[in-house]
Amino acid sequence: MDDYPLLDLFLTMLFFFLWIMWFFLLFRVIMDIFRDDDLSGWGKTGWLIFCLVLPFLGVFVYVIARGKGMGQRDVKQAKDREAAFQDYIRKTAGETNAGAGGSDEIAKLATLAELHKSGSLSDEEFGKAKAKLLA
């Protein structure tokens, strides 16, 4: 225990944390390179080679040069995902309401039939209400 002081343990954990953070940043930059539609194939290849051959310099230069665009692309992607999700909800809810509308019509027809059977509706009134409901 005396061979590894507490300060060395702290520094080791700090370096390990920074190392993991570095990989997160590197992968984030690489993902942004491929996600950017404004870059041509050659531009993407150039940035990718720059980031892989000289990783520290390449990533830092990319973040300085294109960092603002990274944030804008993230926001745009989040908005697109939210819009797709809302569209899915509207589509699903519309299908559900259409199904509920069919069962609602059946319930109304059953109610009309009961009223006709009890004599509250004449044959003519029942026919008109049924035609209006089915139309």
A tleap script that builds the chain and sets N, CA, C and O, in Angstrom:
source leaprc.protein.ff14SB
mol = sequence {
  NMET ASP ASP TYR PRO LEU LEU ASP LEU PHE
  LEU THR MET LEU PHE PHE PHE LEU TRP ILE
  MET TRP PHE PHE LEU LEU PHE ARG VAL ILE
  MET ASP ILE PHE ARG ASP ASP ASP LEU SER
  GLY TRP GLY LYS THR GLY TRP LEU ILE PHE
  CYS LEU VAL LEU PRO PHE LEU GLY VAL PHE
  VAL TYR VAL ILE ALA ARG GLY LYS GLY MET
  GLY GLN ARG ASP VAL LYS GLN ALA LYS ASP
  ARG GLU ALA ALA PHE GLN ASP TYR ILE ARG
  LYS THR ALA GLY GLU THR ASN ALA GLY ALA
  GLY GLY SER ASP GLU ILE ALA LYS LEU ALA
  THR LEU ALA GLU LEU HIE LYS SER GLY SER
  LEU SER ASP GLU GLU PHE GLY LYS ALA LYS
  ALA LYS LEU LEU CALA
}
set mol.1.N position { 0.815 -1.185 0.000 }
set mol.1.CA position { 0.000 0.000 0.000 }
set mol.1.C position { 0.865 1.257 0.000 }
set mol.1.O position { 0.470 2.288 -0.545 }
set mol.2.N position { 2.042 1.171 0.610 }
set mol.2.CA position { 2.924 2.328 0.672 }
set mol.2.C position { 3.599 2.613 -0.663 }
set mol.2.O position { 4.138 3.699 -0.873 }
set mol.3.N position { 3.568 1.635 -1.566 }
set mol.3.CA position { 4.239 1.820 -2.848 }
set mol.3.C position { 3.457 2.715 -3.799 }
set mol.3.O position { 4.021 3.242 -4.759 }
set mol.4.N position { 2.200 2.888 -3.551 }
set mol.4.CA position { 1.348 3.655 -4.460 }
set mol.4.C position { 0.580 4.698 -3.653 }
set mol.4.O position { -0.518 4.414 -3.174 }
set mol.5.N position { 1.132 5.893 -3.493 }
set mol.5.CA position { 0.487 6.912 -2.649 }
set mol.5.C position { -0.857 7.365 -3.224 }
set mol.5.O position { -1.167 7.133 -4.393 }
set mol.6.N position { -1.624 8.002 -2.388 }
set mol.6.CA position { -2.961 8.463 -2.758 }
set mol.6.C position { -2.920 9.471 -3.902 }
set mol.6.O position { -3.808 9.464 -4.754 }
set mol.7.N position { -1.923 10.325 -3.940 }
set mol.7.CA position { -1.813 11.302 -5.024 }
set mol.7.C position { -1.581 10.612 -6.368 }
set mol.7.O position { -2.128 11.032 -7.387 }
set mol.8.N position { -0.772 9.555 -6.369 }
set mol.8.CA position { -0.562 8.806 -7.609 }
set mol.8.C position { -1.855 8.136 -8.073 }
set mol.8.O position { -2.138 8.082 -9.270 }
set mol.9.N position { -2.631 7.631 -7.126 }
set mol.9.CA position { -3.923 7.033 -7.473 }
set mol.9.C position { -4.843 8.083 -8.086 }
set mol.9.O position { -5.507 7.824 -9.089 }
set mol.10.N position { -4.881 9.258 -7.485 }
set mol.10.CA position { -5.702 10.341 -8.017 }
set mol.10.C position { -5.262 10.730 -9.422 }
set mol.10.O position { -6.101 10.898 -10.306 }
set mol.11.N position { -3.969 10.874 -9.637 }
set mol.11.CA position { -3.462 11.238 -10.971 }
set mol.11.C position { -3.746 10.153 -11.998 }
set mol.11.O position { -4.067 10.453 -13.148 }
set mol.12.N position { -3.631 8.900 -11.591 }
set mol.12.CA position { -3.940 7.795 -12.497 }
set mol.12.C position { -5.418 7.849 -12.910 }
set mol.12.O position { -5.748 7.682 -14.084 }
set mol.13.N position { -6.290 8.081 -11.943 }
set mol.13.CA position { -7.720 8.175 -12.258 }
set mol.13.C position { -8.003 9.374 -13.156 }
set mol.13.O position { -8.829 9.288 -14.064 }
set mol.14.N position { -7.321 10.491 -12.907 }
set mol.14.CA position { -7.497 11.680 -13.733 }
set mol.14.C position { -7.055 11.423 -15.165 }
set mol.14.O position { -7.763 11.788 -16.103 }
set mol.15.N position { -5.900 10.801 -15.345 }
set mol.15.CA position { -5.421 10.485 -16.690 }
set mol.15.C position { -6.343 9.503 -17.393 }
set mol.15.O position { -6.597 9.632 -18.590 }
set mol.16.N position { -6.847 8.517 -16.649 }
set mol.16.CA position { -7.780 7.550 -17.227 }
set mol.16.C position { -9.060 8.251 -17.688 }
set mol.16.O position { -9.563 7.983 -18.779 }
set mol.17.N position { -9.579 9.148 -16.853 }
set mol.17.CA position { -10.779 9.907 -17.198 }
set mol.17.C position { -10.538 10.776 -18.432 }
set mol.17.O position { -11.370 10.808 -19.339 }
set mol.18.N position { -9.411 11.475 -18.472 }
set mol.18.CA position { -9.096 12.322 -19.620 }
set mol.18.C position { -8.904 11.486 -20.888 }
set mol.18.O position { -9.269 11.920 -21.981 }
set mol.19.N position { -8.341 10.305 -20.744 }
set mol.19.CA position { -8.146 9.414 -21.878 }
set mol.19.C position { -9.505 8.988 -22.457 }
set mol.19.O position { -9.688 8.971 -23.674 }
set mol.20.N position { -10.441 8.650 -21.586 }
set mol.20.CA position { -11.787 8.272 -22.046 }
set mol.20.C position { -12.487 9.469 -22.691 }
set mol.20.O position { -13.141 9.331 -23.725 }
set mol.21.N position { -12.344 10.641 -22.075 }
set mol.21.CA position { -12.940 11.847 -22.652 }
set mol.21.C position { -12.361 12.140 -24.039 }
set mol.21.O position { -13.074 12.579 -24.942 }
set mol.22.N position { -11.067 11.892 -24.191 }
set mol.22.CA position { -10.421 12.109 -25.482 }
set mol.22.C position { -11.054 11.208 -26.546 }
set mol.22.O position { -11.335 11.662 -27.655 }
set mol.23.N position { -11.278 9.940 -26.215 }
set mol.23.CA position { -11.900 9.036 -27.185 }
set mol.23.C position { -13.319 9.458 -27.518 }
set mol.23.O position { -13.742 9.355 -28.669 }
set mol.24.N position { -14.062 9.931 -26.523 }
set mol.24.CA position { -15.402 10.443 -26.809 }
set mol.24.C position { -15.343 11.598 -27.804 }
set mol.24.O position { -16.129 11.643 -28.750 }
set mol.25.N position { -14.431 12.518 -27.599 }
set mol.25.CA position { -14.295 13.660 -28.501 }
set mol.25.C position { -13.859 13.210 -29.889 }
set mol.25.O position { -14.375 13.705 -30.891 }
set mol.26.N position { -12.920 12.282 -29.955 }
set mol.26.CA position { -12.458 11.774 -31.249 }
set mol.26.C position { -13.605 11.111 -32.022 }
set mol.26.O position { -13.792 11.383 -33.208 }
set mol.27.N position { -14.360 10.257 -31.364 }
set mol.27.CA position { -15.477 9.586 -32.038 }
set mol.27.C position { -16.568 10.578 -32.420 }
set mol.27.O position { -17.206 10.439 -33.463 }
set mol.28.N position { -16.775 11.565 -31.579 }
set mol.28.CA position { -17.776 12.597 -31.886 }
set mol.28.C position { -17.399 13.373 -33.145 }
set mol.28.O position { -18.250 13.642 -33.993 }
set mol.29.N position { -16.124 13.730 -33.262 }
set mol.29.CA position { -15.650 14.443 -34.450 }
set mol.29.C position { -15.772 13.560 -35.682 }
set mol.29.O position { -16.207 14.025 -36.735 }
set mol.30.N position { -15.396 12.305 -35.564 }
set mol.30.CA position { -15.493 11.391 -36.708 }
set mol.30.C position { -16.952 11.223 -37.130 }
set mol.30.O position { -17.246 11.206 -38.325 }
set mol.31.N position { -17.866 11.097 -36.171 }
set mol.31.CA position { -19.293 10.985 -36.507 }
set mol.31.C position { -19.784 12.260 -37.191 }
set mol.31.O position { -20.577 12.195 -38.130 }
set mol.32.N position { -19.318 13.409 -36.727 }
set mol.32.CA position { -19.735 14.672 -37.329 }
set mol.32.C position { -19.199 14.810 -38.750 }
set mol.32.O position { -19.870 15.366 -39.619 }
set mol.33.N position { -18.004 14.311 -38.983 }
set mol.33.CA position { -17.441 14.354 -40.341 }
set mol.33.C position { -18.352 13.597 -41.301 }
set mol.33.O position { -18.650 14.087 -42.390 }
set mol.34.N position { -18.792 12.415 -40.906 }
set mol.34.CA position { -19.640 11.617 -41.797 }
set mol.34.C position { -21.067 12.147 -41.872 }
set mol.34.O position { -21.747 11.932 -42.875 }
set mol.35.N position { -21.533 12.835 -40.834 }
set mol.35.CA position { -22.905 13.341 -40.825 }
set mol.35.C position { -23.071 14.615 -41.638 }
set mol.35.O position { -24.179 14.920 -42.079 }
set mol.36.N position { -21.993 15.364 -41.844 }
set mol.36.CA position { -22.064 16.667 -42.507 }
set mol.36.C position { -22.316 16.491 -44.000 }
set mol.36.O position { -21.494 15.918 -44.714 }
set mol.37.N position { -23.462 16.990 -44.466 }
set mol.37.CA position { -23.808 16.885 -45.881 }
set mol.37.C position { -23.125 17.963 -46.719 }
set mol.37.O position { -23.061 17.837 -47.942 }
set mol.38.N position { -22.617 19.012 -46.091 }
set mol.38.CA position { -21.968 20.100 -46.830 }
set mol.38.C position { -20.567 19.729 -47.297 }
set mol.38.O position { -20.068 20.302 -48.266 }
set mol.39.N position { -19.924 18.778 -46.623 }
set mol.39.CA position { -18.578 18.369 -47.020 }
set mol.39.C position { -18.644 17.410 -48.201 }
set mol.39.O position { -19.514 16.541 -48.264 }
set mol.40.N position { -17.712 17.579 -49.137 }
set mol.40.CA position { -17.626 16.634 -50.246 }
set mol.40.C position { -16.921 15.364 -49.750 }
set mol.40.O position { -16.439 15.313 -48.619 }
set mol.41.N position { -16.872 14.381 -50.581 }
set mol.41.CA position { -16.177 13.141 -50.230 }
set mol.41.C position { -14.706 13.378 -49.961 }
set mol.41.O position { -14.139 12.800 -49.034 }
set mol.42.N position { -14.081 14.231 -50.771 }
set mol.42.CA position { -12.666 14.537 -50.568 }
set mol.42.C position { -12.451 15.314 -49.282 }
set mol.42.O position { -11.460 15.092 -48.586 }
set mol.43.N position { -13.355 16.215 -48.958 }
set mol.43.CA position { -13.254 16.966 -47.707 }
set mol.43.C position { -13.374 16.051 -46.499 }
set mol.43.O position { -12.632 16.187 -45.526 }
set mol.44.N position { -14.320 15.114 -46.572 }
set mol.44.CA position { -14.480 14.153 -45.480 }
set mol.44.C position { -13.238 13.282 -45.341 }
set mol.44.O position { -12.784 12.998 -44.232 }
set mol.45.N position { -12.695 12.862 -46.483 }
set mol.45.CA position { -11.487 12.033 -46.448 }
set mol.45.C position { -10.318 12.807 -45.862 }
set mol.45.O position { -9.555 12.271 -45.059 }
set mol.46.N position { -10.175 14.061 -46.256 }
set mol.46.CA position { -9.084 14.884 -45.737 }
set mol.46.C position { -9.170 15.080 -44.232 }
set mol.46.O position { -8.180 14.910 -43.521 }
set mol.47.N position { -10.357 15.440 -43.747 }
set mol.47.CA position { -10.521 15.633 -42.315 }
set mol.47.C position { -10.295 14.330 -41.562 }
set mol.47.O position { -9.678 14.325 -40.497 }
set mol.48.N position { -10.793 13.225 -42.112 }
set mol.48.CA position { -10.643 11.937 -41.441 }
set mol.48.C position { -9.170 11.539 -41.345 }
set mol.48.O position { -8.713 11.090 -40.293 }
set mol.49.N position { -8.430 11.703 -42.439 }
set mol.49.CA position { -6.996 11.380 -42.415 }
set mol.49.C position { -6.276 12.290 -41.432 }
set mol.49.O position { -5.422 11.834 -40.671 }
set mol.50.N position { -6.618 13.582 -41.445 }
set mol.50.CA position { -5.992 14.541 -40.528 }
set mol.50.C position { -6.251 14.146 -39.074 }
set mol.50.O position { -5.351 14.222 -38.238 }
set mol.51.N position { -7.485 13.722 -38.773 }
set mol.51.CA position { -7.829 13.358 -37.394 }
set mol.51.C position { -7.233 12.021 -36.975 }
set mol.51.O position { -6.994 11.803 -35.787 }
set mol.52.N position { -6.988 11.126 -37.919 }
set mol.52.CA position { -6.429 9.822 -37.565 }
set mol.52.C position { -4.901 9.824 -37.553 }
set mol.52.O position { -4.292 9.131 -36.738 }
set mol.53.N position { -4.276 10.592 -38.444 }
set mol.53.CA position { -2.820 10.620 -38.496 }
set mol.53.C position { -2.260 11.513 -37.386 }
set mol.53.O position { -1.316 11.123 -36.699 }
set mol.54.N position { -2.826 12.687 -37.208 }
set mol.54.CA position { -2.416 13.602 -36.137 }
set mol.54.C position { -3.629 13.839 -35.238 }
set mol.54.O position { -4.247 14.901 -35.307 }
set mol.55.N position { -3.972 12.875 -34.407 }
set mol.55.CA position { -5.260 12.939 -33.711 }
set mol.55.C position { -5.457 14.179 -32.847 }
set mol.55.O position { -6.503 14.821 -32.938 }
set mol.56.N position { -4.494 14.532 -32.022 }
set mol.56.CA position { -4.707 15.690 -31.141 }
set mol.56.C position { -4.854 16.964 -31.957 }
set mol.56.O position { -5.811 17.718 -31.776 }
set mol.57.N position { -3.921 17.201 -32.842 }
set mol.57.CA position { -3.963 18.407 -33.660 }
set mol.57.C position { -5.192 18.406 -34.570 }
set mol.57.O position { -5.870 19.426 -34.694 }
set mol.58.N position { -5.481 17.271 -35.205 }
set mol.58.CA position { -6.614 17.183 -36.120 }
set mol.58.C position { -7.939 17.445 -35.449 }
set mol.58.O position { -8.773 18.180 -35.977 }
set mol.59.N position { -8.142 16.846 -34.282 }
set mol.59.CA position { -9.410 17.038 -33.574 }
set mol.59.C position { -9.542 18.466 -33.078 }
set mol.59.O position { -10.611 19.064 -33.200 }
set mol.60.N position { -8.475 19.026 -32.519 }
set mol.60.CA position { -8.559 20.387 -32.022 }
set mol.60.C position { -8.788 21.388 -33.156 }
set mol.60.O position { -9.567 22.328 -33.000 }
set mol.61.N position { -8.123 21.197 -34.287 }
set mol.61.CA position { -8.336 22.090 -35.429 }
set mol.61.C position { -9.764 21.944 -35.946 }
set mol.61.O position { -10.400 22.939 -36.294 }
set mol.62.N position { -10.276 20.706 -35.999 }
set mol.62.CA position { -11.652 20.485 -36.457 }
set mol.62.C position { -12.645 21.183 -35.536 }
set mol.62.O position { -13.575 21.838 -36.007 }
set mol.63.N position { -12.451 21.048 -34.229 }
set mol.63.CA position { -13.373 21.674 -33.274 }
set mol.63.C position { -13.308 23.195 -33.391 }
set mol.63.O position { -14.335 23.867 -33.299 }
set mol.64.N position { -12.106 23.741 -33.591 }
set mol.64.CA position { -11.976 25.198 -33.734 }
set mol.64.C position { -12.610 25.660 -35.050 }
set mol.64.O position { -13.334 26.655 -35.075 }
set mol.65.N position { -12.341 24.944 -36.131 }
set mol.65.CA position { -12.804 25.377 -37.452 }
set mol.65.C position { -14.284 25.091 -37.679 }
set mol.65.O position { -14.978 25.897 -38.300 }
set mol.66.N position { -14.773 23.969 -37.190 }
set mol.66.CA position { -16.134 23.553 -37.524 }
set mol.66.C position { -16.993 23.268 -36.297 }
set mol.66.O position { -18.043 22.636 -36.415 }
set mol.67.N position { -16.563 23.724 -35.122 }
set mol.67.CA position { -17.281 23.435 -33.885 }
set mol.67.C position { -18.684 23.999 -33.847 }
set mol.67.O position { -19.600 23.343 -33.350 }
set mol.68.N position { -18.870 25.207 -34.364 }
set mol.68.CA position { -20.201 25.813 -34.373 }
set mol.68.C position { -21.160 24.997 -35.231 }
set mol.68.O position { -22.325 24.812 -34.878 }
set mol.69.N position { -20.657 24.511 -36.360 }
set mol.69.CA position { -21.484 23.674 -37.228 }
set mol.69.C position { -21.860 22.354 -36.579 }
set mol.69.O position { -22.929 21.806 -36.846 }
set mol.70.N position { -20.969 21.836 -35.715 }
set mol.70.CA position { -21.287 20.594 -35.003 }
set mol.70.C position { -22.535 20.775 -34.160 }
set mol.70.O position { -23.428 19.928 -34.166 }
set mol.71.N position { -22.592 21.886 -33.432 }
set mol.71.CA position { -23.759 22.155 -32.597 }
set mol.71.C position { -25.025 22.349 -33.409 }
set mol.71.O position { -26.094 21.876 -33.024 }
set mol.72.N position { -24.908 23.048 -34.538 }
set mol.72.CA position { -26.080 23.277 -35.387 }
set mol.72.C position { -26.582 21.961 -35.987 }
set mol.72.O position { -27.788 21.735 -36.081 }
set mol.73.N position { -25.649 21.099 -36.390 }
set mol.73.CA position { -26.072 19.801 -36.934 }
set mol.73.C position { -26.734 18.944 -35.862 }
set mol.73.O position { -27.679 18.211 -36.154 }
set mol.74.N position { -26.249 19.027 -34.626 }
set mol.74.CA position { -26.882 18.297 -33.523 }
set mol.74.C position { -28.307 18.779 -33.289 }
set mol.74.O position { -29.223 17.974 -33.121 }
set mol.75.N position { -28.486 20.084 -33.279 }
set mol.75.CA position { -29.826 20.650 -33.065 }
set mol.75.C position { -30.750 20.253 -34.204 }
set mol.75.O position { -31.899 19.882 -33.965 }
set mol.76.N position { -30.266 20.325 -35.439 }
set mol.76.CA position { -31.083 19.960 -36.596 }
set mol.76.C position { -31.483 18.490 -36.534 }
set mol.76.O position { -32.631 18.142 -36.811 }
set mol.77.N position { -30.536 17.628 -36.171 }
set mol.77.CA position { -30.842 16.207 -36.082 }
set mol.77.C position { -31.867 15.932 -34.978 }
set mol.77.O position { -32.759 15.102 -35.156 }
set mol.78.N position { -31.747 16.620 -33.847 }
set mol.78.CA position { -32.707 16.446 -32.764 }
set mol.78.C position { -34.098 16.914 -33.190 }
set mol.78.O position { -35.095 16.261 -32.880 }
set mol.79.N position { -34.168 18.048 -33.901 }
set mol.79.CA position { -35.462 18.542 -34.381 }
set mol.79.C position { -36.070 17.584 -35.403 }
set mol.79.O position { -37.279 17.352 -35.392 }
set mol.80.N position { -35.246 17.030 -36.280 }
set mol.80.CA position { -35.751 16.070 -37.268 }
set mol.80.C position { -36.297 14.815 -36.582 }
set mol.80.O position { -37.346 14.294 -36.962 }
set mol.81.N position { -35.574 14.339 -35.569 }
set mol.81.CA position { -36.053 13.166 -34.825 }
set mol.81.C position { -37.360 13.472 -34.106 }
set mol.81.O position { -38.272 12.645 -34.093 }
set mol.82.N position { -37.454 14.659 -33.508 }
set mol.82.CA position { -38.679 15.042 -32.807 }
set mol.82.C position { -39.851 15.155 -33.786 }
set mol.82.O position { -40.963 14.721 -33.483 }
set mol.83.N position { -39.597 15.739 -34.957 }
set mol.83.CA position { -40.657 15.863 -35.964 }
set mol.83.C position { -41.112 14.488 -36.454 }
set mol.83.O position { -42.306 14.255 -36.640 }
set mol.84.N position { -40.163 13.587 -36.659 }
set mol.84.CA position { -40.522 12.233 -37.091 }
set mol.84.C position { -41.339 11.526 -36.007 }
set mol.84.O position { -42.298 10.816 -36.309 }
set mol.85.N position { -40.952 11.725 -34.747 }
set mol.85.CA position { -41.681 11.114 -33.641 }
set mol.85.C position { -43.102 11.669 -33.548 }
set mol.85.O position { -44.057 10.913 -33.370 }
set mol.86.N position { -43.239 13.004 -33.670 }
set mol.86.CA position { -44.562 13.614 -33.619 }
set mol.86.C position { -45.432 13.154 -34.790 }
set mol.86.O position { -46.632 12.928 -34.630 }
set mol.87.N position { -44.818 13.017 -35.969 }
set mol.87.CA position { -45.543 12.530 -37.135 }
set mol.87.C position { -46.028 11.095 -36.906 }
set mol.87.O position { -47.150 10.741 -37.269 }
set mol.88.N position { -45.172 10.287 -36.305 }
set mol.88.CA position { -45.555 8.907 -35.994 }
set mol.88.C position { -46.714 8.876 -35.008 }
set mol.88.O position { -47.642 8.080 -35.153 }
set mol.89.N position { -46.653 9.752 -33.998 }
set mol.89.CA position { -47.737 9.798 -33.011 }
set mol.89.C position { -49.042 10.218 -33.673 }
set mol.89.O position { -50.090 9.623 -33.423 }
set mol.90.N position { -48.976 11.260 -34.533 }
set mol.90.CA position { -50.197 11.697 -35.224 }
set mol.90.C position { -50.760 10.592 -36.106 }
set mol.90.O position { -51.970 10.368 -36.136 }
set mol.91.N position { -49.885 9.908 -36.818 }
set mol.91.CA position { -50.325 8.826 -37.707 }
set mol.91.C position { -50.954 7.688 -36.900 }
set mol.91.O position { -52.007 7.166 -37.266 }
set mol.92.N position { -50.307 7.315 -35.813 }
set mol.92.CA position { -50.823 6.231 -34.983 }
set mol.92.C position { -52.128 6.631 -34.312 }
set mol.92.O position { -53.066 5.836 -34.253 }
set mol.93.N position { -52.195 7.847 -33.810 }
set mol.93.CA position { -53.421 8.316 -33.160 }
set mol.93.C position { -54.559 8.403 -34.168 }
set mol.93.O position { -55.710 8.120 -33.832 }
set mol.94.N position { -54.246 8.793 -35.400 }
set mol.94.CA position { -55.280 8.856 -36.440 }
set mol.94.C position { -55.842 7.492 -36.752 }
set mol.94.O position { -57.047 7.339 -36.949 }
set mol.95.N position { -54.965 6.489 -36.799 }
set mol.95.CA position { -55.429 5.124 -37.056 }
set mol.95.C position { -56.265 4.619 -35.896 }
set mol.95.O position { -57.258 3.922 -36.104 }
set mol.96.N position { -55.878 4.960 -34.688 }
set mol.96.CA position { -56.617 4.529 -33.509 }
set mol.96.C position { -57.985 5.189 -33.470 }
set mol.96.O position { -58.984 4.537 -33.165 }
set mol.97.N position { -58.035 6.490 -33.779 }
set mol.97.CA position { -59.320 7.186 -33.779 }
set mol.97.C position { -60.234 6.662 -34.866 }
set mol.97.O position { -61.450 6.609 -34.681 }
set mol.98.N position { -59.659 6.272 -36.009 }
set mol.98.CA position { -60.499 5.716 -37.075 }
set mol.98.C position { -61.122 4.410 -36.613 }
set mol.98.O position { -62.293 4.147 -36.888 }
set mol.99.N position { -60.350 3.591 -35.914 }
set mol.99.CA position { -60.889 2.342 -35.387 }
set mol.99.C position { -61.932 2.597 -34.324 }
set mol.99.O position { -62.938 1.891 -34.258 }
set mol.100.N position { -61.703 3.600 -33.488 }
set mol.100.CA position { -62.663 3.936 -32.438 }
set mol.100.C position { -63.942 4.479 -33.059 }
set mol.100.O position { -65.036 4.247 -32.544 }
set mol.101.N position { -63.803 5.204 -34.167 }
set mol.101.CA position { -64.987 5.740 -34.844 }
set mol.101.C position { -65.887 4.624 -35.339 }
set mol.101.O position { -67.110 4.755 -35.286 }
set mol.102.N position { -65.312 3.525 -35.820 }
set mol.102.CA position { -66.112 2.383 -36.278 }
set mol.102.C position { -66.880 1.748 -35.140 }
set mol.102.O position { -68.058 1.427 -35.300 }
set mol.103.N position { -66.251 1.561 -34.006 }
set mol.103.CA position { -66.941 0.960 -32.860 }
set mol.103.C position { -67.973 1.933 -32.288 }
set mol.103.O position { -69.004 1.517 -31.759 }
set mol.104.N position { -67.685 3.238 -32.400 }
set mol.104.CA position { -68.639 4.248 -31.945 }
set mol.104.C position { -69.904 4.197 -32.788 }
set mol.104.O position { -71.011 4.316 -32.263 }
set mol.105.N position { -69.738 4.019 -34.097 }
set mol.105.CA position { -70.907 3.926 -34.989 }
set mol.105.C position { -71.731 2.691 -34.671 }
set mol.105.O position { -72.961 2.743 -34.702 }
set mol.106.N position { -71.077 1.587 -34.366 }
set mol.106.CA position { -71.799 0.362 -34.015 }
set mol.106.C position { -72.614 0.570 -32.744 }
set mol.106.O position { -73.754 0.115 -32.650 }
set mol.107.N position { -72.029 1.254 -31.773 }
set mol.107.CA position { -72.746 1.521 -30.521 }
set mol.107.C position { -73.961 2.401 -30.783 }
set mol.107.O position { -75.028 2.173 -30.213 }
set mol.108.N position { -73.805 3.413 -31.648 }
set mol.108.CA position { -74.942 4.292 -31.963 }
set mol.108.C position { -76.035 3.520 -32.693 }
set mol.108.O position { -77.219 3.730 -32.431 }
set mol.109.N position { -75.650 2.625 -33.609 }
set mol.109.CA position { -76.651 1.812 -34.305 }
set mol.109.C position { -77.393 0.905 -33.332 }
set mol.109.O position { -78.604 0.717 -33.451 }
set mol.110.N position { -76.666 0.342 -32.368 }
set mol.110.CA position { -77.313 -0.517 -31.373 }
set mol.110.C position { -78.314 0.280 -30.538 }
set mol.110.O position { -79.398 -0.205 -30.214 }
set mol.111.N position { -77.932 1.514 -30.195 }
set mol.111.CA position { -78.837 2.374 -29.435 }
set mol.111.C position { -80.086 2.701 -30.254 }
set mol.111.O position { -81.203 2.670 -29.736 }
set mol.112.N position { -79.884 3.017 -31.551 }
set mol.112.CA position { -81.036 3.289 -32.420 }
set mol.112.C position { -81.942 2.069 -32.531 }
set mol.112.O position { -83.167 2.197 -32.515 }
set mol.113.N position { -81.338 0.881 -32.645 }
set mol.113.CA position { -82.146 -0.340 -32.753 }
set mol.113.C position { -82.961 -0.564 -31.486 }
set mol.113.O position { -84.117 -0.982 -31.552 }
set mol.114.N position { -82.358 -0.286 -30.335 }
set mol.114.CA position { -83.100 -0.445 -29.077 }
set mol.114.C position { -84.262 0.546 -28.997 }
set mol.114.O position { -85.360 0.194 -28.566 }
set mol.115.N position { -84.006 1.803 -29.423 }
set mol.115.CA position { -85.081 2.798 -29.421 }
set mol.115.C position { -86.197 2.405 -30.378 }
set mol.115.O position { -87.375 2.592 -30.072 }
set mol.116.N position { -85.830 1.859 -31.540 }
set mol.116.CA position { -86.845 1.424 -32.510 }
set mol.116.C position { -87.634 0.241 -31.963 }
set mol.116.O position { -88.851 0.161 -32.131 }
set mol.117.N position { -86.924 -0.681 -31.303 }
set mol.117.CA position { -87.591 -1.863 -30.757 }
set mol.117.C position { -88.551 -1.476 -29.625 }
set mol.117.O position { -89.615 -2.077 -29.477 }
set mol.118.N position { -88.174 -0.487 -28.841 }
set mol.118.CA position { -89.040 -0.073 -27.719 }
set mol.118.C position { -90.225 0.780 -28.193 }
set mol.118.O position { -91.151 1.038 -27.425 }
set mol.119.N position { -90.194 1.214 -29.457 }
set mol.119.CA position { -91.308 1.986 -29.983 }
set mol.119.C position { -91.089 3.487 -29.890 }
set mol.119.O position { -91.974 4.256 -30.264 }
set mol.120.N position { -89.945 3.920 -29.406 }
set mol.120.CA position { -89.678 5.353 -29.296 }
set mol.120.C position { -89.429 5.973 -30.668 }
set mol.120.O position { -89.675 7.163 -30.866 }
set mol.121.N position { -88.939 5.166 -31.622 }
set mol.121.CA position { -88.708 5.652 -32.988 }
set mol.121.C position { -89.605 4.884 -33.946 }
set mol.121.O position { -89.752 3.666 -33.847 }
set mol.122.N position { -90.198 5.620 -34.870 }
set mol.122.CA position { -91.010 4.958 -35.893 }
set mol.122.C position { -90.073 4.350 -36.934 }
set mol.122.O position { -88.867 4.599 -36.926 }
set mol.123.N position { -90.650 3.546 -37.831 }
set mol.123.CA position { -89.841 2.919 -38.874 }
set mol.123.C position { -89.173 3.984 -39.756 }
set mol.123.O position { -88.013 3.840 -40.140 }
set mol.124.N position { -89.913 5.045 -40.069 }
set mol.124.CA position { -89.370 6.107 -40.925 }
set mol.124.C position { -88.230 6.851 -40.219 }
set mol.124.O position { -87.191 7.108 -40.827 }
set mol.125.N position { -88.421 7.196 -38.939 }
set mol.125.CA position { -87.377 7.895 -38.183 }
set mol.125.C position { -86.126 7.018 -38.024 }
set mol.125.O position { -84.995 7.491 -38.134 }
set mol.126.N position { -86.364 5.740 -37.766 }
set mol.126.CA position { -85.242 4.810 -37.618 }
set mol.126.C position { -84.449 4.708 -38.918 }
set mol.126.O position { -83.219 4.689 -38.901 }
set mol.127.N position { -85.166 4.640 -40.056 }
set mol.127.CA position { -84.512 4.551 -41.367 }
set mol.127.C position { -83.686 5.789 -41.675 }
set mol.127.O position { -82.569 5.680 -42.181 }
set mol.128.N position { -84.232 6.979 -41.373 }
set mol.128.CA position { -83.500 8.218 -41.624 }
set mol.128.C position { -82.255 8.318 -40.737 }
set mol.128.O position { -81.180 8.685 -41.210 }
set mol.129.N position { -82.406 7.991 -39.455 }
set mol.129.CA position { -81.280 8.083 -38.526 }
set mol.129.C position { -80.181 7.074 -38.908 }
set mol.129.O position { -78.987 7.362 -38.819 }
set mol.130.N position { -80.628 5.889 -39.333 }
set mol.130.CA position { -79.667 4.852 -39.724 }
set mol.130.C position { -78.913 5.276 -40.987 }
set mol.130.O position { -77.700 5.090 -41.078 }
set mol.131.N position { -79.634 5.848 -41.964 }
set mol.131.CA position { -78.991 6.303 -43.205 }
set mol.131.C position { -78.009 7.448 -42.909 }
set mol.131.O position { -76.917 7.500 -43.475 }
set mol.132.N position { -78.411 8.362 -42.017 }
set mol.132.CA position { -77.548 9.492 -41.674 }
set mol.132.C position { -76.280 8.998 -40.961 }
set mol.132.O position { -75.190 9.512 -41.213 }
set mol.133.N position { -76.418 8.014 -40.084 }
set mol.133.CA position { -75.290 7.494 -39.341 }
set mol.133.C position { -74.327 6.716 -40.241 }
set mol.133.O position { -73.111 6.800 -40.063 }
set mol.134.N position { -74.848 5.979 -41.181 }
set mol.134.CA position { -74.013 5.176 -42.063 }
set mol.134.C position { -73.384 5.999 -43.187 }
set mol.134.O position { -72.431 5.550 -43.823 }
set mol.135.N position { -73.907 7.196 -43.433 }
set mol.135.CA position { -73.376 8.034 -44.516 }
set mol.135.C position { -72.080 8.697 -44.189 }
set mol.135.O position { -71.533 9.426 -45.016 }
savepdb mol mol.pdb
quit
